[in-house]
Amino acid sequence: MDPRHADPSRRPLLDGPIVRRAALDAVRKLDPRHMVRNPVMFVVEVVTVFTSLLWLQAALTGHGDASPGFVLAVSAWLWFTVLFANFAEAMAEGRGKAQADALRRARQVVLAKRLAAPRHGAAHEEVAAAALRKGDVVLVTAGDYLPGDGEVIEGVASVDESAITGESAPVIRESGGDRSAVTGGTRVLSDWLVVRISADPGETFLDRMIAMVEGARRQKTPNEIALDILLAGLSIVFLLATVTLLPFSAYAVAASGNGHLVSMTVLIALLVCLLPTTIGGLLSAIGIAGMDRLVQANVIATSGRAVEAAGDVDVLLLDKTGTITLGNRQAVAFLAAAGVETAALADAAQLASLADETPEGRSIVVLAKERYALRGRDLERLGAQFVPFTAQTRMSGVDLDGQRIRKGALDAVARFVAEQGGGLPADVRAAAEEIATRGATPLVVADGPRALGVVELRDVVKGGIREKFAALRRMGIRTVMITGDNPLTAAAIAAEAGVDDFLAEATPEAKLATIRSWQAQGHLVAMTGDGTNDAPALAQADVAVAMNTGTQAAKEAGNMVDLDSNPTKLIQIVEIGKQLLMTRGALTTFSIANDVAKYFAIIPAAFVGTYPVLRVLDVMHLHTPQSAILSAVIFNALIIIALIPLALRGVSYRPAPARVTLRRHLLVYGVGGVLLPFPGIKAIDLALTALHLA
């Protein structure tokens, strides 16, 4: 089952079922034990309860600091302010909960074949999947569901992972490589696997995924905590300032002999309007929505800290193969040595590649057939013995009819030729070096002591990748290509792709050292990886994206898992992180800026009776002091609900330097935050007056 059939990201932003659930959750979240986590809204809830008590006193006794109708209206809109803030958070959570429900439906209750020994053919017993523990070894055959997360230790099989990734195409899982990790809840379609369980029940990848998307384990990030501290500090300052206004008002009335004491209801209205309630009400929703956008991209983050760090990343380490290039090198030319016919070189290269199932080997066979009409031949009749490629020899080939044909890396074939009593001609060496400088890969072909020439293999740089790197550069992000190629080849591909730097002949130690070097200079580094040899570097990187097809070690070392196993997803992750930070910054700016208009509404209304000169501050010419105060309180509540779609979607993101983005946000959300409340409060005042509600 594809969990994204129920993914809220595929539905309208205000989907009916999610809205209804969020409305109920908004009421449940009034629990003070929940509200205390949000300092600003907790203060608002406390003073709202106090205002409600003031209304009860006025309604029951007929005596109060203001008319019962006015106190009731203020109290009601203060409750709406709290509910709207809770609704924003519940809406953000609701989208994740809908996906979590779909993932729970993807669970399968299965029996596992637990093996007595870690090998195929050993005796087994059937046990419930919940009874398995980390380290147990199970057999999974065609049609079975994997009972838990694990590592394939024997066998190869095709696996349906659509319940996790949403992709219908099956994938191959096998032992001993970078595609050995399997996920509980997926189904084996063919053959069999022997799997060592790597997680106890309740700690599987699917469990972590469910907990993450529904926000059950979401921790506040450092930036959120810092902003909470700032908002709490502002709340204390405004609370103290508001409290001092009561004795100040009493002194002013006594000294002047006119006016009237400012009421507690008005002071509470002033406090709530001064508090940064807009960002206080939307802060949690912004963080949850940022995580949700990551889930929509089919990436699971183990912490909100990783998402925020992605927004601050300024160095990206990217594997060449599969990220910058398509990953399948193709044979494009045969360059024969002096005195050797090109057709003879093509014939030898094809013979050495007939048993080579790699994309490179198949492309050599195809190129020889297309250029020189060389077809397959009866190798069994010729008594051919194929020599497979190994990491030690770095060559492959074939022995037949007295010939010893080899193809491989320049230095490896040079050693082979020397061992056979020959030497590598200068023109062959020069051709190989010239191919490498173009960013291609040379494969030298030899027949015994004689070098026949070079086959040129070329990596194809992905279309549009240069433009993506240019956009990252405009954002102030440096890109570094990681490759096992020699420096000449790496430099050529780096130039063609448009990356800023490269690391050639990369080893696990070199990757780790590179990351530490950038971090020591004060940079935040992101990288992707899928193999066990990537685990040390992933663990060191600030943002580490492991491929879902990779090893368990890589997944555990990373702080994100890309379910699509697409290395270029790292660029999108950085954009999502930046959008999260930009949204939080923009709405914080707007929240603080829009308090200005409320000063002009409430301060004159509260003190004009004592200080008539304050009437000059009534630039909006509001109808009455009561309508001015009530209009400001209503606007303060409505602006939260109006900004919920922006908090959930995020502000529009365009790659640009930080100074350009800051200038644009100050103009849009800073100046806009100052100006927007003036017409908004005035419009509410006109409506209240027209309806005779104030």
C-alpha angles and dihedrals in degrees: 000000000000107000091203090071083082096032109134090214086073092054132071114285091248098041113181101236092044092049092050092049091046092051091056092043090051089062093045090052090063085087104119089224087065097037094054088071088069107056096194097049092041089059089048091051092049094051090043090057089049091051090051089054090050089054092050089051092049093045096047101039102027088230123101143128090268139009114294092238093054093046091048092050093049091045093049093052091046088056088049089052091057093042093049090053090049090046091055091054092044091051091054091047092045093063090054093044091055090056092044090054090053091050091051089054087054091063116107125208101221142167116235128215101227111198124222089215130025097253140084112267095030119131115273141192128209114242135164114269089238089062094060119105134197109285097029115130120221137183117228119189134186111303094020125120116231106252095212147341115299153135123267109238098172137016139023127247144157113253131199106223097169091117088065107027102026090230115128097203112097120236132216119247121188142160126263101026145074091281098061100105117101130187128224114249095035121114131234110229101185143011120357144282135205106213132190109214111237103185136047119236111285092027100072124124091255090052091050090046092053092047092049099048093048092046095238092136099029110140122199111258123233091256091051091048091049091049090047089054090050092049091046089051092050089048091054092047093050092043091054091045092051094047091055091055092071097062089037090055091048091050093046093051092047093047097046098036092221139078125043138268113274109249126240089238091058092047091051091049089051092049094050092047092049094049115090089249095152096063091031090058095043103037097091092043091053092054095046092046090052090056089046092054088054090052089050087058087055094249123129116206120200091211142014087234089070092054092051091046088054088060091055097043114126101171124055122193110201130183112235098219113073093359107057097012129037089251100234112096112211130207108243106165146016114218109192125208120245111289093016123110113235089228089057091052090049091049093052093044091051093049090052090049103046092096093037108107095184118111088247093053093047091049091055090053091049095046092051090049093048097044101037105016090243109166133190119284137202100271093173090060089048091051093235119187114197122215110212123220116261132183089237099053096029087207140094132189149129138268115211140144094357094313125119105196119184134177126186148098118346097248093042094053090043089058091047092051091048091051088054091054098260138102139229111255118235092237091056091050091047091049091051092050092047090052090050092052088057090057094255129120121246121214113192117214122206137176106208110300093352124086110215100189144272135300114212116221117188131199112220113225111224117256114257094012092115090056090050091054090048089054090050090050090054087054090055094253120139117215123212122189117215117204142155090222123113116269094258093054092042092051093051094049092044090054093048093047094044099235118157099229142356141210111214128198087016120196127184088258092050092050091050092047091049093053092048091049093054092045091050087059090056099261128137110229131205128188143164130224144161108185135080088245088060093056098090092051092044091052090052098045119094090226113027119180114194120197116242089226090055133093126291089245091059092048092050093047095050127075093214134041121206107213091197092052090223111151093201088062086087089078091054091047090055090051091051091050092049091047090053093052092043092051092051092047094046095050092044089054091048093047095053094041096051091060088077094075091048090059089057091049104043106029094060091042093052100044108021090098090060098033109029090183088074088073087086088070091060091095091156092056092224117198102243137349089254093051090046092054094042092047091053092049092048092048090048090056098040095050089063093055091043092055097048093094090051091048091051097043097036127226116297110275125218123170107249139135116281094250091055092049092047092050092049093049094047088053097045103033101022101045090029090052090054096046104037098067093057096067090033095056091041091053091050090048091053091049093050090048093048091050092045090236095131 
